[in-house]
Amino acid sequence: MSDTPAPVPEPLLCAALAADLDAADLRSEPLRSLWGEEADDALARGMRAPILRAIRGDDGVLATLGRLLVLGMPQPRPAVETALSQLGVDGLVSLGLATADSDTVTPTALLRPQSFVDTEGVGEWWIASDLDEVALDGALPPDHVLGVGGASRTLAEIVVPIEVERALDLGTGCGIQALLVARRAGTVVATDISARALAYAEVNALLNGVSNIEFRLGSMFEPVIGEAFDLIVSNPPFVITPRGDDVPEYEYRDGGLVGDALVELFVRTAPSYLTMGGIAQLLGNWESRDGVSGLARLEAWVPSELDLWVIEREQLSPLGYAELWIRDGGTTPRDRAFTPLLTAWLDDFAARGVTSVGFGYVLLRRGGGTPLRRTERIVQHVSGVGQALGTGLHGHDLLAEGVPATLLTAADVTEARHLLPGNDDPSVIELRQGGGFARTVNVDPALAAFVGACDGDLTVGQIAQALADLFDVSLPELWTELEPRIRSLVLDGFLVPAE
């Protein structure tokens, strides 16, 4: 367990700290300007020496707070008193973010600015979390509360940007998802099995002036039994970990179950906590076992009447997966504990016949019509995933009533034609998506012409009739060929309904 107590979410002290951080301009861009972009990027890779070189001899307020709170390094008490003129050193200690003696202030937490972009605009928060492995100079304690990492940013990008009355952030950790969702929700309930994590999450809400989040302690859905939500988001502790006394169980990533049982439990349970039309989204891992793919196993867990959209972003071998998460805990191959941990992971996978582990996004929706059931693997670069998922769901709903009367080609769609030398007719025609899932779809001349004509001037029926005349085929024959592919283009966001 951690040697330091959890932070104390005291409103007045958090307000004073926020005022001091604001006065110091402790934000991403001023810090990058202070110590340079290259040094800032190096910190994300676990190196703080370039920053220390850049600000050597700088005893200003921003440099002092940068060393103390961003890097997690002790600082002289007089300098910290100057930097925190409203809160003071005693206030920082009372918040549980530092210890101090007459000469030195020693941080017990990190506090870093975190910028974000969503449909409401651009913003930035201050996010407190436990000291990382660089600041600790060693492995993490089991009750470590993680700051904003890659998984947090991924989940933030994939959440469908909808306005809701009630939302649930299950396994909130430091609270970053709850803060994001709170921008589009009337009320957010943030839960965690870790009291330490909830303390950090509440401190972060107070620091950033967010008041519509309620914090509850408990495992999985236990704190919200009998309630329903319009949106559920979760970056649960899904990491597959062997059970054993010698294997650390990190609260922020390990749910205490065997294999991918935690993801199974979530997707089986979440639907009963959704309102009609409500959406649940999570990140997760799933195992391929004895010839059955992880995607097939996951789909079998979800009731057939629910919408399900799963996107697998990567697959790792048992060895690759074990190495990734052992290193994540701060243990490297140079450490004596590495080989026993690796052996435990590989034995655990072998006992269940695991051949690979997938990682990706899961979206569930409690709809009322013909369910959308889609599992796919997408490895190319993606952007604006939440918006793309929302577009796909909207397209699916519209298609239940038939192909919309008028369609427009999405603004990010381009066409590429490939011709053999000396041939005027293209051998391949591709439609390419610039955003979202960056899909590429091969089309024939008729479908390419249809998409090209979708500019809002003609209805779908008028375009189809003109193409039937052009290609000298009957309209029913052409429509039988085109309609399923038009539907796919609507679902994928290549074609969007005219408003």
N, C-alpha and C positions, 0 to 999 in steps of 0.2 A: 504494500500500500504506500501511498505518497507520504513523505515525511512532513508535509505542510498541510494545514487545515484548508477546508474549502473557503472560497471568498464569501463575503457577507454582503448581501444585496440591500444596502441601506440607502434609501432614496436621496437624502440630503447630501451624503458623502459622494454618491455617484454623480449628482448634479454639480457639485464643486469640482470633481475630477474632470467632468466633461467641459466645464468652463475653462479649466487650466489647459486641457488638450486643445481646445479651440483657440485659446490665446497663443499657444505655442505653434499653431498650424501643423499639428502632428497628423499629416495626411500623406497619401501616397506620393503625389507629385512633388511636394516640398522635400520629402525625404529623398526621393530619387535625384532631385536637383542638388541636395546637400552632399550626397556621397557618390553620385554618378549611377547611370543606368547599368553599366556592366557590373558594378559591385552589388547593386540591388538584385540583379538577376542571379548573381552568385549565391546570395542568401537563400534563394529558393532551392538551390542545389546543396544546401547544408554548409556553405562556407561563409563565415563572417569576417575572416581576416581582411578581405579587400575593403570592406566598409570601415574597419578599424584603422586601416592605413589612410583611407580618404579623410577621416575626421580626426586624425591624430592632432592633439594640441588644441582642438576646438572645445571650449568649455561653455559654449552658448546653450541656451535653453533647449533648442531642438536637438542638438547633438547629445546633450545630457539625457533627455528623455528617450532619444533613439537608442542609446546604449543600454539604458535601464529597462525600458519596456519592450522595445522591438527586438533587441538582442538578448535580453535577460542577463545583464551584467551588473555587478555591484557598482555604485557610484558614490562619490563623496556627499555626505549629508548636506553641507552648506549649498552645494550646487543643486541638489534636489529640492531643498527648501525654496530656493530662488525660482526654480522651474514650476513648482506647484504652489504658487502664492496663495491660492484660495483653499486648497485641500490641506496642504502641509504634509510633512512626512508622517506625523501621527495619524492623520486621516487615511493615508495610503496603507499604513499598518492596520488600522481599524477595519478597512475594507478587506483585509486578508490578502492583499496583493504584494506585500513586502514585509520584511523584518528590518529592524534598524537598531543600531547602537549610537553612541555619541559621535562617531566618526563616519560610519558607512551605512548606506541603505542597500539592502540585498533583495532583489525581486524574487517573489515566489510564484509569479505568473508572467506571461507575456501579454502585451496589449498592443495590437497592431491595427492599422487602418486597413479596411477591406472595401474596395470599390465594387460597384455593381452597375449593370445596365438592364433595365426591363422596359416593358411597354409604357411605364409611367415616366421614364426618363433615366438620367444618370445620377448616381448618388454614392455615398461612402459612409461606412459605419466604423466604429471602433469595436474590435472584438477581442475580449480577454479569454485566455485559455491557459492550460498548464504549460510550464517550461518544456521545450522540446528536447530531443536528444542532443542537439548542439549545445544548448544552454546547460543541460545536465551532464554532458560529456559521458554518456553511457546509455544503457538500456532504459526503457520507459517503465514506470511502475504500472501494475495492473489496472489501477483506477484512473489512469491518465485521461484527461479531458483534452481532446484534440481540437486544434484551431480549425481554420478554413483550409481544407486540403483539396486535392484533386476531385475526390468523390463528392464533396460538398458543392464544388463549382459545377460538376456534371449534373447533379440533381437539380440545382438551381436553373440550369439551362433547359432541362427537359420538361419542367412543370408547365402544363398548359395554362396560358395567361387568361384566366377567367375570373370574373367578379363573383364572389360567393358570400353567403351569410356566415357560415360556420366552417372552419377548417381545422384539421388535426395534423400536427407534426409529431409523428410517433418516433421516439428515439431522438430527441432534439439535439443532444450533445451540447455544444456551445451556443446553440440557438439560432444559427445563421438562417436555416430554412424558415423558422417561425417568423423571423424579422422580414424575410422576403415575402412570404405569404401574407403577412399582416398588412402589406401595402394594398392588397386587393380583397381583403376579407373583413367582415364586420367583427368577428371574434375568432381568435386562434387558441386552441388548446394544445399546449406543448407538454409532452410526457417523456419520461426517461426512467430507467431502472436505477440510475445513478443519482443520488442526492447531490453529489459533487457537481455533476454536469448541470443539473437544474439550477444550482447556485450560480454557476457561470452564466447560464442562459438568462437568468433574471438580472444579473449585473449588467449584461450586455443590453438588455431591453431598457434598463434604467439609463445607462450611459447614452443611449441613442434616442431617448424620449419616446419610445414606443410603449403605448399603454393598453393596447387591446389584446394582450397575450395573457392567458391563464396557465400557470405551471402546476403540473401534477406528477407525483411520484408513483411509479408502478411499472410492471412488466407488460409488454405488448399492449393489448387492448383492455387490460384490467382496470385502469383508471377511468375508462369511458364506457363501462358496461351500461347498455340500455340507451345510449345516445346515437345520433346519426349526424353525418357531416356531408357537406357538398363537395369537399376536397380533402383527401388524405394524402400526405406526402411522407416519405420515410427513406432515410438512409440508414437502414437497420444494421445491427452488428452481424452482418451476413458472412463474415469470413469463416471458411471451413477450417476448423481447428481440431486436432486430435485430442481426445479426452485423456488426461493423465496428470499425475501429480507433478511431473517435471516439465510440463508444458505451460508457459504463462497464459493466463486467460485475461486478455485486455478487454475491459468493459466497453470501450468505444468501438470494438470491432467483432467481439466474440459473444454470441448469444447463448452459449452454454449447451447447445444441442449438437446432435451428431450429423455430420455431412451438411446437406442443404436443407435440413428439416426446418430451419427458421424461416426461410423463404417460402417453403411449402405451407407452414403454419400461417404466415401473413396472407398469402393469396387465397387460402381457404377461408380465413376468418374475416378479412376486410370487407367483403361484399355485404355482410349483415350490418355494417356500420355506415353504409352509404345511403344517402337519400336517393330517390328516383332521379336518374340523370347524373348522380354524383360520380366523381372520378377518384381513383386511388392510383398513385404512382410511387414506384420504389426502384432502387438499385438492388441488384442481387447477383449471386452466383448460383449456378445449377450444374449438377454432375451428369456426365454421360457415363452410363453403367452397363456393362455386359451387352454392348451392341444397341442399347436404347439411347437415343440422343437426349441431351439435357433439355432441348426445346420441346421435344415430344413429352417428356416427363412433366415439364412445367405446364403444358397445355392441359394435360390430364387432371391437374389439380384444380382447375378453374371450372366451375359449373357452366354447362353448355349455353345457358341463357344469358350469360354475361358477355359484354364486349371484352375482347382480349387482344392487346397489341404488344408483342414482345420483340425487342430489337437486341440481338446479340452483337456486341461490339468486338469481342475478342475471345479466343480460346487458348488455354494454357494446358500443357502437359502436367501431370502430377508433380514432376520434378520442378518445372518452372513455377508452378503455383506455390509450392512449399518454399522455394528460395525467396520468392517475392515477399511473402508475409513474415518469414523469419527475419529478413533484413529490415522490414518495416518496423519491427519491434526493437531495432537497434543492435541486433546480433549479426555479426559478419562472419565469413568463413575463417577469419583469423582467431575468432573466439572459441574457447574450448566447448562451449555449449552448442555450437552450430551443428556439428555432426549428429549428436543425440537427437536434437530437434528435427533435423532432416529425416533421420531414420523413423522417428515417431510419425511424421507426416506421411511418408511413403508407405509405411505399414498400415496406417489408417485407410489410405486410399485403396491399397491392395485388398484389404479385408472386404470392401464393398464392390470390388471389381470396377473401380473408377478408371476410365481411360483418358478423360479430359475434363476440364472445368471451364464453363462459359461464364462470361460477365456481360451484363447489359442492363437494359431498362425494361420495366414491366408497367403497362397501363391497363387498368381494369375500369370498366364503366357499367353501372347498373342502368341499362337502357330498357326501352319498352318494345322495340321492334326486332327485326331480324338481326341477330348479333353479328358483330364484326369479329372474325377470328383470324388473326394474322400473326405469324411468327416468321421472322426473317433474320438474316445475318447481314449486317452492313459494316464494312470495315473502312470505307473511305472517309475523308474528313467531312464532318457535318457542322452545321451552324444553324442557330434559330430553331432547335429541335422542338421546343415547346410549341411554337407557332405552327410548325409543320404537322405535329400531332393534332393540334386543334383543327387545322385545315382538313386533315384526313378524316377526323370524326365528323366534321360538318359536311364534308362531301359524302360520307357514308349515309348520313341521315337524309340528305337531299335525294340520293339515288334510290332510297326506299320508295319515293314517289315517281321514279322514272328519271331519265336524263333531263336536266333543266332545259327549258325552252331556248335560252340564250346563254352561250358560254364565251368566256374570254380567255385568251392565252395569258398565263401568269407572266408577270413582268420579268422574272428571272430566267425564263426559258429561251434558249437559243437552239438553232438547228445547225448540224454539221453534215455535209455531203461528201462522200468518198467516191472518187471516180478512178477507174483504171485508165492508164495512159491511152489517149486516142479515142476514148469512149465518152460520148456526151451524156449518157444515162448513168446516174449514180448506182454503184453496186451496193452501197450502204447509206442509209439516211438515219441520223441519230437526233433525238431530242435530248437536250442536256439542261439540267436544273442547276442554277447558280447558287441557290441557298438550300436550306432544309437538309434533306438527306442526299443532295447532290446526285440524284439518280440519272442514269443514261438509259434511254429506251430506244431500241431499234424500231423503225416504222417503215411502212411501204409508202409509195407515192400517194395513194388515196388518203391515208391517215395524215400524212405530212401536209397535204393540201387542205384537209379539214381543219387541222390545227392552225395553219396559216390564215385561214379565213375567219377564225374566231376573234373578230375585233369589235364585236358588238353591233355591227351594222345589219347582219343577217341572223335569222334564227337558225337553230340546229337543223330544223326541217328544210329550210331553204338551202342551206349549204349542202345537205345530203342530196337533195334533188339536183342541184347543179352538178355535183360530182357524178351522180348516176348518169346524167346526160353526157358529161365529158368522157366518161369511161365506157359509155354505151352498154350499161347494164341496168337491170330493173332496180327500182328503189328498194323493194323488199330484199332483194339479193344483196345489194350493197349494205343496207342497214344491218342485216344479219351478221355480216362480216365486221362492220365498224363498231356496232353498239358495245360489245363487251370490252373492246380496247378503249373506247371513249370513257367508259365507266372506270377503267383502271387509271386513265390519265386524270380523271376528276379526283379519285381517291388519293392519288399520289401528288396532287397539287399542280400538275402541269396545266390543267384547265380549271378555271374557277367560274362559278355562276355570276352572271351580270347582276348587279344590284338593282 
